[in-house]
Amino acid sequence: MLNRLPSLSRVFTKSLEVIGAGLTSALVAFMLGRVERPAPAPSFPAVVHLAPADEEMMRSVRSDQAALLDQMRSDSQARSTQLASVAQLPAPAAVARR
């Protein structure tokens, strides 16, 4: 019967090819899913526990903050005096054009 209808024979052959490819793809996907993977490396803990600050640490932080504030104040005073001295300089003479 298939010899009498060549178009039906081609459709049937193509259908078998597609079904075979689908079954092969499903079988390969199943086999790949069954492959054992090594266990993932342990991740770092999400929470870090810190020791409570003691009095010596608090004094150190406060003295560092005070030293930083003093340095910032002296730098800003030096800049303001530098700007004031630059502002007192005479303006450059106008250049004569030819």
N, C-alpha and C positions, 0 to 999 in steps of 0.2 A: 504493500500500500504506500509506503514511503517513497518507493521508486516512481510511483505515478504522480506524486505531488512534490516536486523538488523544493518549492518555497517552504512547505511545511517541514520538510526534512532539515532545511537550514535553520528554521526557527527552533526546532526541537534540539538540534545540535548546539546552537548558541545558548539555549536555556540550560542545557546540561553543563556547558562551560561556566556559565555564571553561577549556577548552583554549586559546582565543584569549587570554584574560586571562593565563594562565600563560606563553604564548609571548611576549606583549608585555612582561610583567614581566622575563622572562629576557633579552630583547633590550635593554631599557633598562638593566638591571644590567650587561650586557656592555659597552654603550656608555659608561656612567659609569665603569666600570673602566678603559677605554682612554684616558680623558681625562688628558692630561699635567698633572701638578701641578708647581708651582715647587719647586725644590730647597729643602730645609729650611735655615734659617739655621745657620751653624756654631755649635756649642755651645762653651762655655768649656772649657778644658782641665780635666780632673779632678784633675790633680796640679799643685801650685804649687811651684816651685823657689825656695827661699830661699837667700840668701847666708849663708855660715857666720858665726857671731858672732866678732867680734874682741875683743881685750883691752879696748878702750875701752868697748865695748858691755857687756861683762860687769861692768866696774867701775860703770858707770852703773846697771845693774840691781841690783847689790848695794847701792849707796848708797841707791837708792830703797826697797829692802826695809828697810834699816836705819832710814831716816827714818820709814817707815810703822809699823814696830814701836815706835819711840820715841813716836810720836804715840798709838798705841793704848794703850801703857802709861800715859802721862800722863793720857789720858782715863779709863782705868779707875781710876787713883788718885784723880782728882778726883771721880768718882762715889762711890767708897767713902768718902771724907771727907765728902761731901755727905750720904750716907745715915747716917753715924755722927752727924752734927750733927742730922739730923732725928730720929733715934732718941732723942736726949737731950732733946728738947723735952718739956715737961710735957703730960700728956694733957688734952684739953679737959674742962671741968667738965660734970657731968651736968646735963641740962636738967630743971628741975622741971616735973612734969606737974600740971595742974589737975584 
